[in-house]
Amino acid sequence: MNQKSSFQNRMLKFMQGRYGVDQLSNCLIWTGVVIALFTLLFHSRILVIISWILIVYAYVRIFSKQVNKRYKQNQIFLDKTYAIRSLYANVKYRMRYGKNGAPSHHIYKCRKCGQKIRIPAGRGKIMVTCPKCHYQFKKRS
């Protein structure tokens, strides 16, 4: 058994029965990191303390064996942040698929060179020519 799989097995054994990473823990860690980056600009001890508290609390949650308690905390967090998360998901969806919800373009890969090619949607079957290698293939847009 090599050293990497031995370490992985020990970590898996250690994490058994523990809560693990969830959305709240992830948010706490990233908030702590962002606040720590702000301390580079503002040099505030209170910001350093707050960032460390957030990060340490996130890891306490991750390694906790009180799964039900951590699950309830995460559900409360998800309920409170639903409006923000759904707004973000809506904006992300509109950026990807356009205003009407239907994609305005399709992305295909050239079979020969792997180049990504953007094709307008709703044109039926069209011949696509790769701009990189000039390979031609038929695709439905």
Secondary structure as a PSIPRED ss2 file (coil, helix, strand):
# PSIPRED VFORMAT (PSIPRED V4.0)

   1 M C   1.000  0.000  0.000
   2 N C   1.000  0.000  0.000
   3 Q H   0.000  1.000  0.000
   4 K H   0.000  1.000  0.000
   5 S H   0.000  1.000  0.000
   6 S H   0.000  1.000  0.000
   7 F H   0.000  1.000  0.000
   8 Q H   0.000  1.000  0.000
   9 N H   0.000  1.000  0.000
  10 R H   0.000  1.000  0.000
  11 M H   0.000  1.000  0.000
  12 L H   0.000  1.000  0.000
  13 K H   0.000  1.000  0.000
  14 F H   0.000  1.000  0.000
  15 M H   0.000  1.000  0.000
  16 Q C   1.000  0.000  0.000
  17 G C   1.000  0.000  0.000
  18 R C   1.000  0.000  0.000
  19 Y C   1.000  0.000  0.000
  20 G C   1.000  0.000  0.000
  21 V C   1.000  0.000  0.000
  22 D C   1.000  0.000  0.000
  23 Q H   0.000  1.000  0.000
  24 L H   0.000  1.000  0.000
  25 S H   0.000  1.000  0.000
  26 N H   0.000  1.000  0.000
  27 C H   0.000  1.000  0.000
  28 L H   0.000  1.000  0.000
  29 I H   0.000  1.000  0.000
  30 W H   0.000  1.000  0.000
  31 T H   0.000  1.000  0.000
  32 G H   0.000  1.000  0.000
  33 V H   0.000  1.000  0.000
  34 V H   0.000  1.000  0.000
  35 I H   0.000  1.000  0.000
  36 A H   0.000  1.000  0.000
  37 L H   0.000  1.000  0.000
  38 F H   0.000  1.000  0.000
  39 T H   0.000  1.000  0.000
  40 L H   0.000  1.000  0.000
  41 L H   0.000  1.000  0.000
  42 F H   0.000  1.000  0.000
  43 H C   1.000  0.000  0.000
  44 S C   1.000  0.000  0.000
  45 R H   0.000  1.000  0.000
  46 I H   0.000  1.000  0.000
  47 L H   0.000  1.000  0.000
  48 V H   0.000  1.000  0.000
  49 I H   0.000  1.000  0.000
  50 I H   0.000  1.000  0.000
  51 S H   0.000  1.000  0.000
  52 W H   0.000  1.000  0.000
  53 I H   0.000  1.000  0.000
  54 L H   0.000  1.000  0.000
  55 I H   0.000  1.000  0.000
  56 V H   0.000  1.000  0.000
  57 Y H   0.000  1.000  0.000
  58 A H   0.000  1.000  0.000
  59 Y H   0.000  1.000  0.000
  60 V H   0.000  1.000  0.000
  61 R H   0.000  1.000  0.000
  62 I H   0.000  1.000  0.000
  63 F C   1.000  0.000  0.000
  64 S C   1.000  0.000  0.000
  65 K C   1.000  0.000  0.000
  66 Q C   1.000  0.000  0.000
  67 V H   0.000  1.000  0.000
  68 N H   0.000  1.000  0.000
  69 K H   0.000  1.000  0.000
  70 R H   0.000  1.000  0.000
  71 Y H   0.000  1.000  0.000
  72 K H   0.000  1.000  0.000
  73 Q H   0.000  1.000  0.000
  74 N H   0.000  1.000  0.000
  75 Q H   0.000  1.000  0.000
  76 I H   0.000  1.000  0.000
  77 F H   0.000  1.000  0.000
  78 L H   0.000  1.000  0.000
  79 D H   0.000  1.000  0.000
  80 K H   0.000  1.000  0.000
  81 T C   1.000  0.000  0.000
  82 Y H   0.000  1.000  0.000
  83 A H   0.000  1.000  0.000
  84 I H   0.000  1.000  0.000
  85 R H   0.000  1.000  0.000
  86 S H   0.000  1.000  0.000
  87 L H   0.000  1.000  0.000
  88 Y H   0.000  1.000  0.000
  89 A H   0.000  1.000  0.000
  90 N H   0.000  1.000  0.000
  91 V H   0.000  1.000  0.000
  92 K H   0.000  1.000  0.000
  93 Y H   0.000  1.000  0.000
  94 R H   0.000  1.000  0.000
  95 M H   0.000  1.000  0.000
  96 R H   0.000  1.000  0.000
  97 Y H   0.000  1.000  0.000
  98 G C   1.000  0.000  0.000
  99 K C   1.000  0.000  0.000
 100 N C   1.000  0.000  0.000
 101 G C   1.000  0.000  0.000
 102 A C   1.000  0.000  0.000
 103 P C   1.000  0.000  0.000
 104 S C   1.000  0.000  0.000
 105 H E   0.000  0.000  1.000
 106 H E   0.000  0.000  1.000
 107 I E   0.000  0.000  1.000
 108 Y E   0.000  0.000  1.000
 109 K E   0.000  0.000  1.000
 110 C C   1.000  0.000  0.000
 111 R C   1.000  0.000  0.000
 112 K C   1.000  0.000  0.000
 113 C C   1.000  0.000  0.000
 114 G C   1.000  0.000  0.000
 115 Q C   1.000  0.000  0.000
 116 K E   0.000  0.000  1.000
 117 I E   0.000  0.000  1.000
 118 R E   0.000  0.000  1.000
 119 I E   0.000  0.000  1.000
 120 P E   0.000  0.000  1.000
 121 A C   1.000  0.000  0.000
 122 G C   1.000  0.000  0.000
 123 R C   1.000  0.000  0.000
 124 G C   1.000  0.000  0.000
 125 K E   0.000  0.000  1.000
 126 I E   0.000  0.000  1.000
 127 M E   0.000  0.000  1.000
 128 V E   0.000  0.000  1.000
 129 T E   0.000  0.000  1.000
 130 C C   1.000  0.000  0.000
 131 P C   1.000  0.000  0.000
 132 K C   1.000  0.000  0.000
 133 C C   1.000  0.000  0.000
 134 H C   1.000  0.000  0.000
 135 Y C   1.000  0.000  0.000
 136 Q E   0.000  0.000  1.000
 137 F E   0.000  0.000  1.000
 138 K E   0.000  0.000  1.000
 139 K E   0.000  0.000  1.000
 140 R E   0.000  0.000  1.000
 141 S C   1.000  0.000  0.000
